[in-house]
Amino acid sequence: MKKSLVALAALAVIGAASAQSSVTMYGAVEPTVDFGYKNRTSTSVDTFNAAGVLTGTTRTHTEYKPGFRVNDGNDQGAGTSRIGWLGTEDLGGGLKAKFQLEMGLRIDDGCVTEAGSACSSGQSGGNLFGRNAWLGLEGGFGEVRIGRQVLGSFGVQGKSWAAGSSSGLYEAGGVTTAMGGVRFANAIKYITPNFGGFTGTVTLGAPEVAAGANNTSATTAAGIVSTTDAKSKTGIDLALEYANGPLYVGGGYNRTGSNSGTNNGLAGVLNSVNRTEARSKQHTLGASYDFGVIKPFINYTRSNVDASNVTVTGGTSAAALATNTPTKAKAWTLGLRAPIGAATLIAAYGTEKTTGAGTALTASAVTGTRAFDGKEKAFQIGAQYPLSKRTLLEVNYGQYKNDNTTRDTTLAAGVVTGSTLTTSNNKISALNFGIKHSF
């Protein structure tokens, strides 16, 4: 009897310990078929002389019409299928250890979607777990995660797009510039507890560069010393969200930047310098409200990017060349979801306008200017029908268009000597059918 009681007690302890730790495998597979897929691209390059007279022109037009194609997900083959592992362990006292490892894959050809890209740390290999790879602690203070993870500001965008965060041809939010590139690698993320519907996130991306690229130097046989430095600025991402009942409102901010330079010296004399610097700041605001019969979505995103390059040759500033190309982008998306019986209707429209102006200088004199104007538009209309809690039928018609205009002007002593006007447009459309199974 005593031995039986001891055995039962031991089993109870083992069971309790097992219940405190768990690992869940999950994922989604989403093959889709496009019918009537078309991709048309047209470009025109016109050259003018100082009097504004056309001196030459080049025009190209290409069109891709495969009839039908098989893809993964509703985003032109970039992939929404995935497989991942989510684990948690109860450490006691309200503290938990958590981790997530998630890879993207394409169901149409079986490829891992992130494996072809270089790792951000400069190590060999690819981003096998390119969607998420982090370990964290959760408690009454909130949650802290370390590793590669989705940005809070991008979460605001995804929650204020009618079709969610899968951007591309069949999601009108695809015209919107992604906040900070969707994810930070080498990141530390803090998520606050929920305060009456309010939650906030702060994510810092460590300023790491490729191995061997930071502050390195070498001396050649000719006595030329080359020093190269490259540095990424600390990435910052902030998000504040409110979700309570039918209402969702969120805002996000993202800042990234980098700079690099190469100095070459011959016998201790400066021979050439090249420096580049890039800065990016983005803001986003989004909202949705579920009225029961219809759920509207709205998102506004603004992006400012400033990139500059300075080159000095011959050891004299008289040969300096500096370029500066700042751009500004503003995007709106509007959408709705409406239940019709068991099905859900989805409709959305998005537009983005990008402008930019750049200058080129030699010996502190302006030698050229660049003006850029771009417009993007996209719309989608479709429906989803659940066959079960895990399996979903989808149909979408999507269309994406862009029109870009760039004018490059050359100057000498402040006088226009010529200009080139480049216009390009792209139109993509297709009717898409798909099925999605989550597990």
BELFENHU-V146648 format. One record per residue. N is the residue number from 1. RES is the residue in one letter. SS is DSSP state (helix for helix, strand for strand, loop for the rest). Layout:
# BELFENHU-V146648
((N | RES | SS) (N | RES | SS))
This chain:
# BELFENHU-V146648
((1 | M | loop) (2 | K | helix) (3 | K | helix) (4 | S | helix) (5 | L | helix) (6 | V | helix) (7 | A | helix) (8 | L | helix) (9 | A | helix) (10 | A | helix) (11 | L | helix) (12 | A | helix) (13 | V | helix) (14 | I | helix) (15 | G | helix) (16 | A | helix) (17 | A | helix) (18 | S | helix) (19 | A | helix) (20 | Q | loop) (21 | S | strand) (22 | S | strand) (23 | V | strand) (24 | T | strand) (25 | M | strand) (26 | Y | strand) (27 | G | strand) (28 | A | strand) (29 | V | strand) (30 | E | loop) (31 | P | strand) (32 | T | strand) (33 | V | strand) (34 | D | strand) (35 | F | strand) (36 | G | strand) (37 | Y | strand) (38 | K | strand) (39 | N | strand) (40 | R | strand) (41 | T | strand) (42 | S | strand) (43 | T | strand) (44 | S | strand) (45 | V | strand) (46 | D | strand) (47 | T | strand) (48 | F | strand) (49 | N | strand) (50 | A | loop) (51 | A | loop) (52 | G | loop) (53 | V | loop) (54 | L | strand) (55 | T | strand) (56 | G | strand) (57 | T | strand) (58 | T | strand) (59 | R | strand) (60 | T | strand) (61 | H | strand) (62 | T | strand) (63 | E | strand) (64 | Y | strand) (65 | K | strand) (66 | P | strand) (67 | G | strand) (68 | F | strand) (69 | R | strand) (70 | V | strand) (71 | N | strand) (72 | D | strand) (73 | G | loop) (74 | N | loop) (75 | D | loop) (76 | Q | loop) (77 | G | loop) (78 | A | loop) (79 | G | loop) (80 | T | loop) (81 | S | loop) (82 | R | strand) (83 | I | strand) (84 | G | strand) (85 | W | strand) (86 | L | strand) (87 | G | strand) (88 | T | strand) (89 | E | strand) (90 | D | strand) (91 | L | strand) (92 | G | strand) (93 | G | loop) (94 | G | loop) (95 | L | strand) (96 | K | strand) (97 | A | strand) (98 | K | strand) (99 | F | strand) (100 | Q | strand) (101 | L | strand) (102 | E | strand) (103 | M | strand) (104 | G | strand) (105 | L | strand) (106 | R | loop) (107 | I | loop) (108 | D | loop) (109 | D | loop) (110 | G | loop) (111 | C | loop) (112 | V | strand) (113 | T | loop) (114 | E | loop) (115 | A | loop) (116 | G | loop) (117 | S | loop) (118 | A | strand) (119 | C | loop) (120 | S | loop) (121 | S | loop) (122 | G | loop) (123 | Q | loop) (124 | S | loop) (125 | G | loop) (126 | G | strand) (127 | N | loop) (128 | L | loop) (129 | F | loop) (130 | G | loop) (131 | R | loop) (132 | N | strand) (133 | A | strand) (134 | W | strand) (135 | L | strand) (136 | G | strand) (137 | L | strand) (138 | E | strand) (139 | G | strand) (140 | G | loop) (141 | F | loop) (142 | G | strand) (143 | E | strand) (144 | V | strand) (145 | R | strand) (146 | I | strand) (147 | G | strand) (148 | R | strand) (149 | Q | strand) (150 | V | strand) (151 | L | loop) (152 | G | helix) (153 | S | helix) (154 | F | helix) (155 | G | helix) (156 | V | helix) (157 | Q | helix) (158 | G | helix) (159 | K | helix) (160 | S | loop) (161 | W | loop) (162 | A | loop) (163 | A | loop) (164 | G | loop) (165 | S | loop) (166 | S | loop) (167 | S | loop) (168 | G | strand) (169 | L | loop) (170 | Y | loop) (171 | E | strand) (172 | A | helix) (173 | G | helix) (174 | G | helix) (175 | V | helix) (176 | T | loop) (177 | T | loop) (178 | A | loop) (179 | M | helix) (180 | G | helix) (181 | G | helix) (182 | V | loop) (183 | R | strand) (184 | F | strand) (185 | A | strand) (186 | N | strand) (187 | A | strand) (188 | I | strand) (189 | K | strand) (190 | Y | strand) (191 | I | strand) (192 | T | loop) (193 | P | loop) (194 | N | loop) (195 | F | strand) (196 | G | loop) (197 | G | loop) (198 | F | strand) (199 | T | strand) (200 | G | strand) (201 | T | strand) (202 | V | strand) (203 | T | strand) (204 | L | strand) (205 | G | strand) (206 | A | loop) (207 | P | loop) (208 | E | loop) (209 | V | loop) (210 | A | loop) (211 | A | loop) (212 | G | loop) (213 | A | loop) (214 | N | loop) (215 | N | loop) (216 | T | strand) (217 | S | strand) (218 | A | strand) (219 | T | strand) (220 | T | loop) (221 | A | loop) (222 | A | loop) (223 | G | loop) (224 | I | strand) (225 | V | strand) (226 | S | strand) (227 | T | strand) (228 | T | strand) (229 | D | strand) (230 | A | strand) (231 | K | strand) (232 | S | strand) (233 | K | loop) (234 | T | loop) (235 | G | strand) (236 | I | strand) (237 | D | strand) (238 | L | strand) (239 | A | strand) (240 | L | strand) (241 | E | strand) (242 | Y | strand) (243 | A | strand) (244 | N | strand) (245 | G | loop) (246 | P | loop) (247 | L | strand) (248 | Y | strand) (249 | V | strand) (250 | G | strand) (251 | G | strand) (252 | G | strand) (253 | Y | strand) (254 | N | strand) (255 | R | strand) (256 | T | strand) (257 | G | strand) (258 | S | strand) (259 | N | strand) (260 | S | strand) (261 | G | strand) (262 | T | strand) (263 | N | strand) (264 | N | strand) (265 | G | strand) (266 | L | strand) (267 | A | loop) (268 | G | loop) (269 | V | strand) (270 | L | strand) (271 | N | strand) (272 | S | strand) (273 | V | strand) (274 | N | strand) (275 | R | strand) (276 | T | strand) (277 | E | strand) (278 | A | strand) (279 | R | strand) (280 | S | strand) (281 | K | strand) (282 | Q | strand) (283 | H | strand) (284 | T | strand) (285 | L | strand) (286 | G | strand) (287 | A | strand) (288 | S | strand) (289 | Y | strand) (290 | D | strand) (291 | F | loop) (292 | G | loop) (293 | V | loop) (294 | I | loop) (295 | K | strand) (296 | P | strand) (297 | F | strand) (298 | I | strand) (299 | N | strand) (300 | Y | strand) (301 | T | strand) (302 | R | strand) (303 | S | strand) (304 | N | strand) (305 | V | strand) (306 | D | strand) (307 | A | strand) (308 | S | strand) (309 | N | strand) (310 | V | strand) (311 | T | strand) (312 | V | strand) (313 | T | strand) (314 | G | loop) (315 | G | loop) (316 | T | loop) (317 | S | helix) (318 | A | helix) (319 | A | helix) (320 | A | loop) (321 | L | strand) (322 | A | strand) (323 | T | strand) (324 | N | strand) (325 | T | strand) (326 | P | strand) (327 | T | strand) (328 | K | strand) (329 | A | strand) (330 | K | strand) (331 | A | strand) (332 | W | strand) (333 | T | strand) (334 | L | strand) (335 | G | strand) (336 | L | strand) (337 | R | strand) (338 | A | strand) (339 | P | strand) (340 | I | strand) (341 | G | loop) (342 | A | loop) (343 | A | strand) (344 | T | strand) (345 | L | strand) (346 | I | strand) (347 | A | strand) (348 | A | strand) (349 | Y | strand) (350 | G | strand) (351 | T | strand) (352 | E | strand) (353 | K | strand) (354 | T | strand) (355 | T | strand) (356 | G | strand) (357 | A | strand) (358 | G | strand) (359 | T | strand) (360 | A | strand) (361 | L | strand) (362 | T | strand) (363 | A | loop) (364 | S | loop) (365 | A | strand) (366 | V | strand) (367 | T | strand) (368 | G | strand) (369 | T | strand) (370 | R | strand) (371 | A | strand) (372 | F | strand) (373 | D | strand) (374 | G | strand) (375 | K | strand) (376 | E | strand) (377 | K | strand) (378 | A | strand) (379 | F | strand) (380 | Q | strand) (381 | I | strand) (382 | G | strand) (383 | A | strand) (384 | Q | strand) (385 | Y | strand) (386 | P | strand) (387 | L | loop) (388 | S | loop) (389 | K | loop) (390 | R | loop) (391 | T | strand) (392 | L | strand) (393 | L | strand) (394 | E | strand) (395 | V | strand) (396 | N | strand) (397 | Y | strand) (398 | G | strand) (399 | Q | strand) (400 | Y | strand) (401 | K | strand) (402 | N | strand) (403 | D | strand) (404 | N | strand) (405 | T | strand) (406 | T | strand) (407 | R | strand) (408 | D | strand) (409 | T | strand) (410 | T | strand) (411 | L | strand) (412 | A | strand) (413 | A | loop) (414 | G | loop) (415 | V | strand) (416 | V | strand) (417 | T | strand) (418 | G | strand) (419 | S | strand) (420 | T | strand) (421 | L | strand) (422 | T | strand) (423 | T | strand) (424 | S | strand) (425 | N | strand) (426 | N | strand) (427 | K | strand) (428 | I | strand) (429 | S | strand) (430 | A | strand) (431 | L | strand) (432 | N | strand) (433 | F | strand) (434 | G | strand) (435 | I | strand) (436 | K | strand) (437 | H | strand) (438 | S | strand) (439 | F | loop))
